Amino acid sequence: MGNFNLKDAARRTLSDCMGVRAGEVVTVVTDDVVRAVGEALAREAGELGADPILNIMKPRRVSGEEPPEPVAALMRESQVLLLATKASLSHTRARKAASKAGARCASMPGITEDIMVRTMAVDYRDVAARSRKLADSLAGVKHFRLTSPAGTDMTINATDLEYFADTGTYYDPGDFGNLPAGEVCAGPASEGSTGVAVFDGSFAGLGLMTEPIRITFEDGVATFIEGGEKADALRALLEPFGKGGRVLAEIGIGTHPTAQLTGVVLEDEKIAGTVHLALGNNVGFGGANDVAVHVDGVILSPTLVTDGGATILEEGVPNF
């Protein structure tokens, strides 16, 4: 990595990943928790000749909570949109409207200066190629068997899924993904995903798992959440959303070559060889569960096998 620093990471974000051009309106939505990263992005956008707008708002309480309407309006008017916030705005109506209006958007929930510097010091052309290759290989898969040494054992209904390759290269109007990027993900079908998932990596909003969270699913809905204080916290977080907060909303496979386990799901879910599952809002994947929460949990050393017998991951070792 050498002397690669926050300024370099911001420049690579804007130039290599977003394709920012002189004269474009670049909106950075941030909050006080990750303000240093947001300010670095806005400064670098100005140095590239773009017209930066830095918006600092109150942190959202949970991932998926909508920003204030004036912020949503600003997002819709942007050509390039960077969401460097504590909680994720990825699965909000505001972000979807901005993408529909043509904004090239990268969501960076929970980003820190350290994560920014480490994870942006890669060649995203390689990350993109790796992610697209995996997404293409999953076309036509109807079911996954997901297991892990910690006790995960699930059958996931993957019939007719459309896989999204989060490449880190967002050059066309309406393009959207995370930065750091590096995953292939989809929204499981609403029925047929059954079994137990044991999250021993991290969980959005809860950090590293000092004690694993064990979730039992029946037909795509979490029926039991067990595992100590963090399981209690997850139940409390989801309780206001009823059944909608417990819907299995996403399955993702990490493809980033240097991502590390930090407790920040933005990075953790990108680790090559991990699987993450999410609960809550699945509208971004074509579903109809439009609730104001979407939280991801990371499973370490998983084995993921397709109904055709292809082993995608074997105890955390990628076969792609």
C-alpha positions as CSV (number, residue, x, y, z in Angstrom):
1,M,0.0,0.0,0.0
2,G,3.0,2.2,0.6
3,N,2.1,5.9,1.1
4,F,-1.5,5.5,-0.1
5,N,-3.6,7.8,2.1
6,L,-7.1,9.2,2.5
7,K,-6.6,11.8,-0.2
8,D,-5.4,9.0,-2.6
9,A,-8.4,6.8,-1.6
10,A,-10.8,9.7,-2.2
11,R,-9.2,10.4,-5.6
12,R,-9.4,6.7,-6.6
13,T,-13.1,6.7,-5.5
14,L,-14.0,9.6,-7.6
15,S,-11.8,9.0,-10.7
16,D,-11.5,5.2,-11.0
17,C,-14.8,4.1,-9.5
18,M,-17.2,6.9,-10.2
19,G,-15.7,8.4,-13.4
20,V,-16.2,12.0,-12.2
21,R,-15.7,14.6,-14.8
22,A,-15.1,18.3,-14.6
23,G,-18.3,20.3,-14.2
24,E,-20.4,17.5,-12.8
25,V,-22.4,18.0,-9.7
26,V,-21.1,15.6,-7.0
27,T,-23.2,15.4,-3.9
28,V,-21.7,13.9,-0.7
29,V,-24.3,13.0,2.0
30,T,-22.6,12.4,5.3
31,D,-23.0,12.8,9.1
32,D,-20.8,13.6,12.1
33,V,-19.9,10.0,12.6
34,V,-18.1,9.6,9.3
35,R,-17.6,13.3,8.5
36,A,-13.9,13.1,7.8
37,V,-14.4,10.7,4.9
38,G,-17.3,12.8,3.5
39,E,-15.2,16.0,3.7
40,A,-12.2,14.3,2.0
41,L,-14.5,13.2,-0.9
42,A,-16.0,16.7,-1.3
43,R,-12.5,18.3,-1.3
44,E,-11.2,15.9,-3.9
45,A,-14.2,16.4,-6.1
46,G,-13.5,20.1,-6.2
47,E,-9.8,19.4,-7.1
48,L,-11.0,17.3,-10.0
49,G,-13.0,20.3,-11.3
50,A,-16.4,19.0,-10.3
51,D,-19.0,21.1,-8.4
52,P,-19.2,19.4,-5.0
53,I,-22.1,19.7,-2.5
54,L,-21.4,18.5,1.0
55,N,-24.5,17.7,3.1
56,I,-24.2,16.9,6.7
57,M,-27.3,15.4,8.3
58,K,-28.2,13.8,11.6
59,P,-27.2,10.1,11.6
60,R,-30.1,7.7,10.9
61,R,-31.1,5.3,13.7
62,V,-31.0,2.1,11.6
63,S,-30.0,1.1,8.2
64,G,-32.8,1.6,5.8
65,E,-34.3,4.7,7.6
66,E,-35.2,7.5,5.1
67,P,-33.2,10.7,5.1
68,P,-35.1,14.1,5.5
69,E,-37.0,15.1,2.3
70,P,-34.7,18.1,1.5
71,V,-31.8,15.6,1.5
72,A,-33.7,13.2,-0.7
73,A,-34.5,16.0,-3.1
74,L,-30.8,16.9,-3.3
75,M,-30.0,13.3,-4.0
76,R,-32.4,13.2,-6.9
77,E,-30.7,16.3,-8.5
78,S,-27.2,14.8,-8.3
79,Q,-25.1,13.5,-11.2
80,V,-22.8,11.7,-8.8
81,L,-23.9,10.7,-5.3
82,L,-21.7,9.5,-2.5
83,L,-23.5,8.3,0.7
84,A,-20.8,8.3,3.4
85,T,-23.0,7.8,6.4
86,K,-23.2,5.8,9.7
87,A,-26.3,3.8,8.7
88,S,-27.0,2.6,5.2
89,L,-29.1,4.6,2.8
90,S,-28.8,1.9,0.2
91,H,-32.3,0.4,0.6
92,T,-34.2,3.7,1.0
93,R,-36.8,5.1,-1.3
94,A,-34.6,8.2,-1.5
95,R,-31.6,6.3,-2.9
96,K,-33.8,4.4,-5.4
97,A,-35.3,7.6,-6.6
98,A,-31.9,9.2,-7.1
99,S,-30.8,6.1,-9.1
100,K,-33.9,6.2,-11.2
101,A,-33.2,9.9,-11.9
102,G,-29.8,9.0,-13.3
103,A,-27.4,9.6,-10.4
104,R,-24.3,7.4,-10.3
105,C,-24.3,6.4,-6.7
106,A,-22.0,4.7,-4.2
107,S,-23.2,3.9,-0.7
108,M,-20.5,3.7,2.0
109,P,-22.3,3.0,5.3
110,G,-20.0,2.9,8.4
111,I,-16.9,3.8,6.4
112,T,-13.9,4.8,8.4
113,E,-10.6,6.4,7.3
114,D,-8.8,3.1,7.8
115,I,-11.3,1.1,5.8
116,M,-11.3,3.7,3.1
117,V,-7.5,3.6,2.7
118,R,-7.1,-0.1,2.9
119,T,-10.0,-1.2,0.6
120,M,-9.6,1.4,-2.1
121,A,-5.9,0.5,-2.7
122,V,-6.9,-2.3,-5.1
123,D,-7.5,-2.5,-8.8
124,Y,-11.3,-2.4,-9.1
125,R,-11.1,-3.7,-12.7
126,D,-10.0,-7.0,-11.2
127,V,-12.7,-6.8,-8.5
128,A,-15.3,-6.2,-11.2
129,A,-14.1,-9.0,-13.4
130,R,-14.1,-11.5,-10.5
131,S,-17.6,-10.4,-9.4
132,R,-19.1,-10.6,-12.9
133,K,-17.7,-14.0,-13.5
134,L,-19.2,-15.3,-10.3
135,A,-22.6,-13.7,-11.0
136,D,-22.7,-15.2,-14.5
137,S,-21.9,-18.7,-13.1
138,L,-24.9,-18.6,-10.8
139,A,-27.5,-18.1,-13.5
140,G,-30.0,-20.9,-13.5
141,V,-29.3,-22.1,-9.9
142,K,-32.6,-23.0,-8.1
143,H,-31.3,-23.8,-4.6
144,F,-28.2,-23.4,-2.4
145,R,-27.1,-25.5,0.5
146,L,-25.3,-23.3,3.0
147,T,-23.4,-24.7,5.9
148,S,-20.6,-23.6,8.2
149,P,-18.4,-24.9,11.0
150,A,-20.3,-22.7,13.5
151,G,-23.6,-24.6,12.8
152,T,-25.2,-23.0,9.8
153,D,-27.3,-25.4,7.8
154,M,-29.8,-23.8,5.4
155,T,-31.5,-24.5,2.1
156,I,-32.0,-21.2,0.2
157,N,-34.5,-20.9,-2.6
158,A,-32.6,-19.2,-5.5
159,T,-35.2,-19.9,-8.2
160,D,-35.2,-17.2,-10.9
161,L,-32.9,-14.9,-9.0
162,E,-31.1,-12.0,-10.7
163,Y,-27.6,-11.6,-9.4
164,F,-26.1,-8.2,-8.8
165,A,-22.3,-7.9,-9.2
166,D,-21.2,-5.1,-7.0
167,T,-18.1,-4.2,-9.1
168,G,-17.0,-0.8,-7.7
169,T,-17.2,0.8,-11.2
170,Y,-20.2,3.1,-11.6
171,Y,-19.8,5.0,-14.8
172,D,-23.3,5.0,-16.4
173,P,-26.4,7.0,-15.3
174,G,-28.3,5.0,-12.6
175,D,-25.4,2.8,-11.7
176,F,-25.3,1.9,-8.0
177,G,-23.3,-0.1,-5.5
178,N,-21.1,0.0,-2.4
179,L,-17.6,1.3,-2.0
180,P,-15.7,-0.6,-1.0
181,A,-17.2,-3.0,-3.4
182,G,-16.8,-6.7,-4.0
183,E,-19.7,-9.0,-3.7
184,V,-22.4,-10.8,-5.7
185,C,-25.8,-10.7,-4.1
186,A,-29.5,-11.4,-4.8
187,G,-32.8,-11.4,-2.9
188,P,-33.9,-15.0,-2.1
189,A,-37.5,-16.0,-3.1
190,S,-40.0,-15.4,-0.4
191,E,-40.8,-19.1,0.1
192,G,-38.6,-22.2,0.7
193,S,-35.6,-20.8,2.4
194,T,-35.4,-22.8,5.6
195,G,-32.9,-23.8,8.2
196,V,-30.5,-22.3,10.7
197,A,-27.9,-19.5,10.0
198,V,-25.2,-18.8,12.6
199,F,-23.6,-15.4,12.3
200,D,-20.1,-15.5,13.7
201,G,-18.5,-12.7,11.9
202,S,-20.4,-9.4,12.4
203,F,-23.8,-7.9,12.2
204,A,-24.8,-4.5,11.0
205,G,-25.2,-2.1,13.9
206,L,-23.9,-4.7,16.4
207,G,-20.3,-5.0,15.4
208,L,-18.1,-8.1,15.8
209,M,-19.8,-11.2,17.2
210,T,-18.4,-12.0,20.6
211,E,-21.1,-14.7,20.8
212,P,-22.7,-15.9,17.5
213,I,-26.2,-15.0,16.7
214,R,-28.3,-18.1,15.7
215,I,-31.4,-17.4,13.5
216,T,-33.9,-20.1,12.5
217,F,-35.7,-19.5,9.3
218,E,-39.0,-21.0,8.1
219,D,-40.1,-20.2,4.6
220,G,-37.9,-17.1,4.3
221,V,-38.9,-15.6,7.7
222,A,-36.8,-15.6,10.9
223,T,-38.8,-17.4,13.6
224,F,-36.2,-17.6,16.4
225,I,-33.2,-15.3,17.1
226,E,-30.9,-16.6,19.8
227,G,-27.4,-16.0,21.2
228,G,-26.9,-13.6,24.1
229,E,-26.9,-9.9,24.4
230,K,-26.3,-9.2,20.7
231,A,-29.2,-11.4,19.8
232,D,-31.3,-9.5,22.3
233,A,-30.2,-6.3,20.6
234,L,-31.1,-7.6,17.2
235,R,-34.6,-8.7,18.3
236,A,-35.1,-5.2,19.8
237,L,-33.9,-3.5,16.6
238,L,-36.3,-5.6,14.4
239,E,-39.3,-5.6,16.7
240,P,-40.9,-2.3,15.5
241,F,-41.1,-3.7,12.0
242,G,-43.0,-6.8,12.8
243,K,-42.8,-9.7,10.4
244,G,-41.4,-7.4,7.7
245,G,-38.2,-6.9,9.7
246,R,-37.6,-10.6,9.9
247,V,-37.9,-11.4,6.1
248,L,-34.8,-13.0,4.6
249,A,-33.9,-10.2,2.2
250,E,-30.5,-11.0,0.7
251,I,-27.8,-13.5,0.1
252,G,-24.4,-12.2,-0.8
253,I,-20.9,-13.7,-1.5
254,G,-17.8,-11.6,-0.9
255,T,-15.2,-11.1,-3.7
256,H,-12.8,-8.4,-2.4
257,P,-9.3,-9.7,-2.2
258,T,-8.0,-7.7,0.8
259,A,-11.1,-6.9,2.9
260,Q,-10.7,-7.8,6.6
261,L,-13.0,-8.6,9.5
262,T,-13.4,-5.3,11.4
263,G,-16.9,-5.3,12.7
264,V,-18.1,-2.9,10.0
265,V,-20.4,-4.9,7.7
266,L,-19.6,-2.6,4.8
267,E,-16.2,-4.2,4.7
268,D,-16.8,-7.5,6.4
269,E,-19.4,-8.7,3.8
270,K,-17.0,-8.1,1.0
271,I,-14.4,-10.5,2.3
272,A,-13.7,-13.2,-0.3
273,G,-14.9,-16.5,1.1
274,T,-17.7,-15.2,3.3
275,V,-21.5,-15.3,2.9
276,H,-23.8,-12.6,4.3
277,L,-27.5,-12.8,4.7
278,A,-29.8,-9.8,5.4
279,L,-33.2,-9.2,7.1
280,G,-35.8,-6.6,6.2
281,N,-36.2,-4.5,3.0
282,N,-35.9,-6.5,-0.2
283,V,-37.4,-3.9,-2.7
284,G,-33.9,-3.2,-4.1
285,F,-33.8,-6.9,-5.2
286,G,-37.3,-6.8,-6.8
287,G,-39.2,-7.9,-3.7
288,A,-42.3,-6.3,-2.1
289,N,-41.1,-6.1,1.5
290,D,-40.8,-2.3,1.9
291,V,-39.8,-1.7,5.5
292,A,-37.5,0.9,6.9
293,V,-34.8,-1.6,7.9
294,H,-32.2,-3.7,6.1
295,V,-29.4,-5.3,8.2
296,D,-26.7,-7.8,7.1
297,G,-24.9,-10.5,9.1
298,V,-21.7,-12.2,8.1
299,I,-21.0,-16.0,8.2
300,L,-17.4,-17.1,8.4
301,S,-15.9,-20.1,6.6
302,P,-19.1,-21.1,4.8
303,T,-19.6,-23.9,2.4
304,L,-22.0,-23.0,-0.4
305,V,-23.1,-25.7,-2.9
306,T,-25.6,-25.3,-5.8
307,D,-28.4,-27.8,-6.6
308,G,-26.3,-28.8,-9.6
309,G,-23.5,-29.9,-7.3
310,A,-21.1,-26.9,-7.9
311,T,-19.2,-25.9,-4.8
312,I,-18.9,-22.1,-4.8
313,L,-17.2,-21.9,-1.4
314,E,-15.7,-24.7,0.6
315,E,-15.2,-23.7,4.3
316,G,-14.4,-20.2,3.2
317,V,-12.2,-21.0,0.2
318,P,-13.6,-19.6,-3.0
319,N,-13.8,-21.7,-6.1
320,F,-14.3,-18.9,-8.6
